[in-house]
């Protein structure tokens, strides 16, 4: 019989393979040995993190990431059906994510949304070229813990600052964390506009979101 370590590795490898049937097979195999929450966190989520890293290194491409995320969702659904009601759908937090107004770049932001969702966050991806007010309205609607702001052009960076200013005006700034990212964004820029964090890539976005939301 496979050890727990071997099963965890098999789950992770199945996610990296981006094949749904392989993931479901690995989940079935692990079910008799591990708790559902452990299968998700130590096996499936760990594999998804590795997928994110491989994507950033150019070893995997967007279709692979989407297939891996789809396979993980299928695996999680199987496990959630068998979890106690209190444990089902236990989300780490609620995040609104989008690309600011004037910017039509979508891929990086979509990867971040997928990775955050796979890590256990409830993610509301509101798309690209999103008006400043829409970020704040959506955050109110879903009672968001965090807003993720992507900008891929220097000319659209100020949109990130405007969202933070609007949150202040609405009296929401203390309740909602703000993460910024995108090619022209930097830690120095995040500090300048008083964002809570800057993430260079999808894996970092997940780590920072966990730190800020779960750690609070």
Helices and strands as residue ranges (DSSP letters): H 4-17, H 20-31, H 36-38, I 39-45, H 46-56, H 62-80, G 85-87, E 94-99, H 107-118, E 122-125, H 132-142, E 146-150, G 154-156, H 158-169, E 177-181, H 187-192, E 197-198, H 202-209, I 210-214
